[in-house]
């Protein structure tokens, strides 16, 4: 082993706590050390009394350990990147979104505004988009107890500057952006839900299929049955609210979280409690089936009217169309190098 390699200054590399993999850890046991001693750190002394004494080279072991430790990244335990629904372990009455809606009457963005915001947010980095969601969550904690008669017409930036004193957790890019920072608070929940949809499209969609357990790799007939059963119980139901007959409404909802499908705070503001009570989903349709159903609804919505009337086989071909490959978020690749081996992810 070349001990001079230990004198080289290696650029410190930091990996997020939630991105830690086996390669980032120093893992060995007594068997590994014993094997290392036998293979690389010892020789048999045949000259000393013509015996079979073993001479151990402990410096070799030390160099090996130093080399492994120096190549390990630092683990960032201060920042956690996560995406979850606020107060998901509580009922809808303790939800931030419900509290904000009680304080401030919420409106929907116009189609033109939604398209402009989608184009803007989709060009932002994944980390920034997640930070935007976290910043809006933080703003919600202030809005839930805020009382001011003109609060709906306040803009996001103005509200933050006047009423939020600790801005440490807020995204500076969100407050600097001329379009996002000037959105009025009466549209803030619709903005939040729009960002959640984009997070699904940019970050989650391409990782969902590989994370599904093998038990969900069901047959084509089973997938068709799930999709048809879901449609029959929801948008295809005769007695369902007219507002919920539109597939767009369900696709947006499924992108955001099907396990809360019966909670008002997850739906857009125009969907009422009476609308939600107009349908019922059987217990055998589970949360893990969401992605299968979502793809099926998207396929039926995007296909021409004639295609929707074809048999299940042709519909399944549409449902199973491949998803476009995009760069996986936080992908980890190792570059093979000679000694010392530095563990580093390609960005």
Phi, psi and omega per residue, in radians:
X1 nan 2.391 3.123
X2 -1.480 1.822 -3.088
X3 -1.232 -0.316 3.123
X4 -1.127 -0.405 -3.132
X5 -1.121 -0.409 -3.138
X6 -1.230 -0.374 -3.102
X7 -1.444 -0.182 3.127
X8 -1.284 2.368 3.115
X9 -1.460 2.047 3.136
X10 -1.676 2.380 3.119
X11 -1.126 2.155 -3.128
X12 -1.081 2.418 -3.130
X13 -2.125 2.323 -3.075
X14 -1.972 2.310 3.091
X15 -2.061 2.444 3.125
X16 -1.151 2.592 -3.097
X17 -0.994 -0.674 -3.090
X18 -1.412 -0.091 3.110
X19 -1.841 0.125 -3.109
X20 -1.153 2.310 3.088
X21 -2.140 3.058 -3.113
X22 -1.016 -0.630 -3.096
X23 -1.189 -0.323 -3.121
X24 -1.501 -0.077 -3.028
X25 -1.942 2.672 3.055
X26 -1.614 1.789 -3.033
X27 -2.150 2.029 2.993
X28 -2.811 2.841 -3.140
X29 -2.275 -3.044 -3.088
X30 -1.100 -0.554 3.123
X31 -1.160 -0.675 3.111
X32 -1.109 -0.783 3.136
X33 -1.113 -0.753 3.135
X34 -1.072 -0.752 3.135
X35 -1.129 -0.691 3.120
X36 -1.122 -0.721 3.105
X37 -1.075 -0.757 -3.090
X38 -1.229 -0.750 -3.034
X39 -1.381 -0.753 -2.975
X40 -2.126 -0.225 -3.010
X41 -2.052 0.332 -3.120
X42 -2.622 2.662 3.024
X43 -2.407 2.731 3.102
X44 -1.572 2.222 -3.121
X45 -1.555 1.646 -3.134
X46 -1.414 -0.313 -3.087
X47 -1.427 -0.446 -3.066
X48 -1.464 1.741 3.100
X49 1.097 0.373 -3.116
X50 0.861 0.599 3.133
X51 -1.722 -2.886 -3.135
X52 -2.125 0.667 3.095
X53 -1.141 2.571 3.140
X54 -1.911 2.234 3.089
X55 -1.765 2.117 -3.125
X56 -1.676 2.332 3.095
X57 -1.736 1.556 -3.084
X58 -1.244 -0.386 3.083
X59 -1.146 -0.609 3.093
X60 -1.083 -0.733 3.099
X61 -1.128 -0.728 3.133
X62 -1.090 -0.776 3.124
X63 -1.074 -0.706 3.141
X64 -1.090 -0.790 3.140
X65 -1.149 -0.732 3.118
X66 -1.084 -0.696 -3.134
X67 -1.116 -0.753 3.134
X68 -1.157 -0.755 -3.091
X69 -1.184 -0.702 -3.123
X70 -1.146 -0.435 -3.115
X71 -1.542 -0.119 -3.129
X72 -1.363 2.553 3.098
X73 -1.418 2.805 2.957
X74 -1.363 2.548 3.137
X75 -1.833 2.109 -3.130
X76 -1.427 1.872 -3.141
X77 -1.712 0.048 -3.068
X78 -1.577 -0.560 -3.085
X79 -1.977 2.366 3.078
X80 -2.147 2.173 3.071
X81 -1.705 2.068 -3.131
X82 -2.587 2.785 3.105
X83 -2.353 2.001 3.110
X84 -2.607 2.828 3.117
X85 -1.390 2.333 -3.095
X86 -1.003 2.314 3.083
X87 0.932 0.782 -3.066
X88 -1.201 -0.282 3.120
X89 -1.608 0.024 -3.141
X90 -1.966 2.999 3.099
X91 -1.475 3.054 -3.021
X92 -1.165 -0.341 -3.129
X93 -1.270 -0.292 3.097
X94 -1.880 0.244 -3.123
X95 -1.374 2.494 3.073
X96 -1.041 -0.752 -3.092
X97 -1.102 -0.727 3.106
X98 -1.094 -0.741 3.138
X99 -1.107 -0.722 3.135
X100 -1.142 -0.709 3.132
X101 -1.111 -0.560 3.099
X102 -1.197 -0.597 -3.094
X103 -1.451 -0.685 -3.022
X104 -2.244 2.156 3.086
X105 -1.148 2.155 -3.056
X106 -1.694 2.543 3.122
X107 -2.155 2.860 3.077
X108 -1.637 2.494 3.022
X109 -1.160 2.648 3.063
X110 -1.248 2.805 3.127
X111 -1.026 -0.684 3.127
X112 -1.106 -0.763 3.133
X113 -1.141 -0.697 3.137
X114 -1.108 -0.739 3.136
X115 -1.116 -0.764 3.131
X116 -1.105 -0.738 3.133
X117 -1.197 -0.675 3.099
X118 -1.056 -0.810 3.132
X119 -1.087 -0.627 3.132
X120 -1.230 -0.868 -3.028
X121 -1.243 -0.579 -3.129
X122 -1.130 -0.387 3.134
X123 -1.586 0.066 3.128
X124 -1.629 2.644 -3.135
X125 -1.115 2.709 -3.122
X126 -1.047 -0.730 -3.138
X127 -1.083 -0.710 3.139
X128 -1.157 -0.674 3.128
X129 -1.088 -0.774 3.105
X130 -1.122 -0.616 3.100
X131 -1.160 -0.615 3.084
X132 -1.056 -0.785 3.118
X133 -1.052 -0.796 3.121
X134 -1.083 -0.645 3.124
X135 -1.164 -0.717 3.112
X136 -1.159 -0.659 3.039
X137 -0.994 -0.758 -3.128
X138 -1.115 -0.718 3.105
X139 -1.143 -0.645 3.112
X140 -1.023 -0.638 -3.112
X141 -1.106 -0.454 3.070
X142 -1.489 -0.656 -3.096
X143 -1.203 -0.491 -3.050
X144 -1.116 -0.402 -3.141
X145 -2.066 0.206 -3.025
X146 -1.514 2.354 3.129
X147 -2.218 1.956 3.119
X148 -2.842 2.182 -2.960
X149 -1.123 -0.484 -3.111
X150 -1.759 0.287 -3.072
X151 -1.065 -0.587 -3.113
X152 -1.039 -0.535 -3.092
X153 -1.571 -0.081 3.057
X154 -1.178 2.482 3.087
X155 -1.579 2.741 -3.054
X156 -0.953 -0.878 -3.093
X157 -1.096 -0.737 -3.125
X158 -1.101 -0.746 3.137
X159 -1.104 -0.773 -3.132
X160 -1.084 -0.787 -3.109
X161 -1.122 -0.633 -3.025
X162 -1.583 -0.535 -2.944
X163 -2.173 -0.143 3.093
X164 -1.951 1.948 -3.027
X165 -1.491 -0.630 3.106
X166 -1.725 1.916 -3.063
X167 -1.871 0.322 -3.039
X168 -1.080 -0.659 -3.075
X169 -1.574 0.061 -3.082
X170 -1.577 2.584 3.112
X171 -1.356 2.132 3.105
X172 -1.155 -0.601 3.132
X173 -1.130 -0.639 3.104
X174 -1.101 -0.726 -3.099
X175 -1.351 -0.395 -3.135
X176 -1.536 -0.413 -3.073
X177 -1.158 2.197 -3.069
X178 -1.141 -0.451 -3.128
X179 -1.522 -0.853 -3.074
X180 -1.214 -0.711 -3.054
X181 -1.243 -0.308 -3.098
X182 -1.771 0.164 3.077
X183 -1.265 2.331 -3.140
X184 -1.250 2.643 -3.056
X185 -1.127 -0.351 3.105
X186 -1.241 -0.184 3.090
X187 -1.920 0.109 -2.952
X188 -1.180 -0.611 3.134
X189 -1.266 -0.655 3.077
X190 -1.123 -0.646 3.054
X191 -1.106 -0.763 3.135
X192 -1.044 -0.788 -3.135
X193 -1.185 -0.599 3.084
X194 -1.124 -0.738 3.119
X195 -1.138 -0.649 3.082
X196 -1.056 -0.714 3.101
X197 -1.079 -0.751 -3.117
X198 -1.182 -0.644 3.074
X199 -1.035 -0.721 3.104
X200 -1.083 -0.835 -3.074
X201 -1.150 -0.734 -3.022
X202 -1.494 -0.588 -2.948
X203 -2.006 -0.820 -2.961
X204 -1.525 -0.657 -2.986
X205 -0.966 -0.817 -3.033
X206 -1.343 -0.149 3.112
X207 -1.832 -0.188 -3.046
X208 -1.185 -0.813 -3.024
X209 -1.083 -0.698 -3.122
X210 -1.282 -0.327 3.123
X211 -1.595 -0.168 -3.126
X212 -1.207 2.379 3.091
X213 -1.125 2.710 -3.080
X214 -1.055 -0.461 -3.109
X215 -1.164 -0.292 -3.128
X216 -1.622 -0.018 3.086
X217 -1.386 1.240 -3.020
X218 -1.419 2.944 -3.129
X219 -1.239 2.890 3.129
X220 -1.074 -0.704 3.136
X221 -1.110 -0.685 3.124
X222 -1.141 -0.691 3.111
X223 -1.101 -0.777 3.113
X224 -1.075 -0.697 3.124
X225 -1.106 -0.731 3.129
X226 -1.077 -0.815 -3.104
X227 -1.122 -0.831 -3.130
X228 -1.120 -0.688 3.135
X229 -1.131 -0.729 3.134
X230 -1.120 -0.777 -3.141
X231 -1.113 -0.727 -3.137
X232 -1.072 -0.577 -3.093
X233 -1.543 -0.190 -3.070
X234 -2.137 -1.776 -3.006
X235 -1.124 -0.432 3.140
X236 -1.551 -0.044 -3.132
X237 -1.289 2.345 -3.063
X238 -1.119 -0.694 -3.029
X239 -1.545 0.062 -3.107
X240 -1.258 2.706 3.117
X241 -1.000 2.464 -3.112
X242 -1.039 -0.551 -3.121
X243 -1.144 -0.475 -3.081
X244 -1.683 0.096 3.086
X245 -1.366 -0.300 -3.127
X246 -1.361 2.175 -3.131
X247 -1.093 -0.513 3.116
X248 -0.955 -0.738 -3.110
X249 -1.035 -0.723 -3.107
X250 -1.327 -0.643 3.126
X251 -1.100 -0.768 3.105
X252 -1.073 -0.730 -3.130
X253 -1.125 -0.793 -3.092
X254 -1.135 -0.506 3.091
X255 -1.213 -0.314 -3.022
X256 -1.811 -0.568 3.030
X257 2.735 1.903 -3.090
X258 -1.344 -0.373 -3.090
X259 -1.189 -0.250 3.114
X260 -1.909 0.468 -3.020
X261 -1.087 -0.417 -3.126
X262 -1.679 0.171 -3.123
X263 -1.846 2.297 -3.090
X264 -1.105 -0.597 -3.010
X265 -1.215 -0.247 3.132
X266 -1.580 -0.438 3.125
X267 -1.382 2.810 3.044
X268 -1.147 2.807 -2.938
X269 -1.111 -0.395 -3.097
X270 -1.376 -0.205 3.120
X271 -1.569 2.145 -3.056
X272 -1.722 3.011 3.092
X273 -1.075 -0.679 3.111
X274 -1.091 -0.652 3.090
X275 -1.074 -0.789 -3.088
X276 -1.167 -0.590 -3.136
X277 -1.301 -0.098 -3.108
X278 -1.494 0.046 3.087
X279 -2.466 2.872 3.090
X280 -2.581 2.334 -3.135
X281 -1.856 2.298 -3.128
X282 -1.094 2.672 -3.101
X283 -1.215 -0.337 -3.107
X284 -1.394 -0.126 2.985
X285 -1.608 1.935 -2.974
X286 -1.789 2.921 3.106
X287 -0.962 -0.747 3.136
X288 -1.092 -0.290 3.113
X289 -1.415 -0.080 -3.035
X290 -0.961 -0.809 -3.047
X291 -1.136 -0.672 3.102
X292 -1.082 -0.807 -3.134
X293 -1.146 -0.737 -3.139
X294 -1.032 -0.813 3.136
X295 -1.103 -0.655 3.122
X296 -1.148 -0.747 3.115
X297 -1.136 -0.720 3.124
X298 -1.099 -0.699 -3.141
X299 -1.129 -0.731 -3.134
X300 -1.227 -0.603 -3.138
X301 -1.250 -0.693 -3.064
X302 -1.400 -0.433 -3.114
X303 -1.325 2.701 3.093
X304 -1.138 2.828 -3.060
X305 -1.026 -0.637 -3.130
X306 -1.156 -0.689 -3.112
X307 -1.128 -0.529 -3.120
X308 -1.205 -0.324 -3.098
X309 -1.663 0.038 -3.140
X310 -1.333 3.055 -3.093
X311 -1.279 3.039 -3.050
X312 -1.109 -0.531 -3.106
X313 -1.131 -0.820 3.139
X314 -1.177 -0.599 3.110
X315 -1.174 -0.657 -3.125
X316 -1.144 -0.609 3.089
X317 -1.047 -0.625 3.106
X318 -1.274 -0.686 -3.127
X319 -1.113 -0.662 -3.049
X320 -1.573 0.324 3.113
X321 -1.061 2.466 -3.055
X322 -1.186 2.538 3.060
X323 -1.419 2.391 3.123
X324 -1.050 2.393 -3.135
X325 -1.385 2.227 3.072
X326 -2.229 2.832 3.129
X327 -1.018 2.254 -3.119
X328 -1.270 2.340 -3.121
X329 -1.156 2.325 -3.127
X330 0.988 0.710 3.096
X331 -1.163 2.522 -3.104
X332 -2.092 2.119 3.102
X333 -2.270 2.479 -3.141
X334 -1.818 2.327 3.066
X335 -1.673 2.145 -3.141
X336 -1.294 2.219 -3.134
X337 -2.451 2.800 3.063
X338 -1.326 3.096 -3.068
X339 -1.012 2.440 -0.172
X340 -1.401 2.656 -3.135
X341 -1.521 1.968 -3.109
X342 -1.666 2.191 3.125
X343 -1.449 1.996 -3.087
X344 -2.586 2.446 3.135
X345 -1.611 2.485 3.011
X346 -1.336 2.321 -3.137
X347 -1.762 nan nan
